[in-house]
Amino acid sequence: MNHIILWSAMRSGSTEFAKDIARSNHLKYADEILNPSLSKYNPSLLNQSSTRLVFKLFVEHDYHLLQGKHCIIVLERMPSQRWCSLLHAKRTSDWTGRKRRACKKNPPLWFKKQHLRWFRKRPSEHLYLTFEEIISNRTLSLNAVKSYCKIKDT
């Protein structure tokens, strides 16, 4: 099965975008099925699902379990904005994906390095989208995914 994988990182808008991809195309949203630290960890879904899955893939997930050809959507948000969003979410317990304004905090070096290492591992074939693109023009971004992943109308 050719699944749709959002190669991303925490605080990049991936949850809402993945849900929108699934909802708008009548696909199954599988969240973080390759995150071994969560109860929703279920890599067997990769081979058992009768429909295409849409799921998120972050640095700490078991991405090495992926086999075969999947449709990879790389969704990247600037490390400084991810860091600000993470600080805000931890401080307020507001984990929604709304964009925060006026954050000027520079992320620590380890955070930047982790970000760069993860995004360098992305497969060579992928559709690249930024956080700003999916926020400013959701419909255009969803249409790009539909076209790139060859999702047929149901």
C-alpha positions, 0 to 999 in steps of 0.5 A: 500500500502506498501511504502518505507520510508527513516527514516533519517535526513536532510543532510544525503544523503536521497534525492538523495538516495530516488530518486535513489530507485524510479528511479531504481525500477520504483516507485513514488518519493514523497519527503517529503509528511509528512512535514507539513511545505512544500507545498508538504505536502500530507499525503492523497497520502499514501492511494491514490497512485496506486503505491508504494511511496518512501519518506523521513521521518525526525524528524519534519514530521508527522510520526504518520500518518503512518499506516499499514506495510511499508518498512522502510530504516533507513539511518543514517549519523554521527551527526558531518558530518550532522552538517558540511554539514548543516553549509556548505549548509547554508553558500554557498547555495549549498544544493546538497548531495556531501560529504564535506571534512575536517570539524572538527566542533563538533555539539552542544549538542541539535543537538546530542540529537535530532539525538539520540532521532529521531533514537531511535524512528525508528521501530524495523523492518528496513534495516539499512544503513549508509551515507558512505555505500550509497556513497561508494557502491550505487549499493550494497545499492540499491540492499539491498533495493530492496531485503529487500523491496521485490521490483519486477522487472517490 
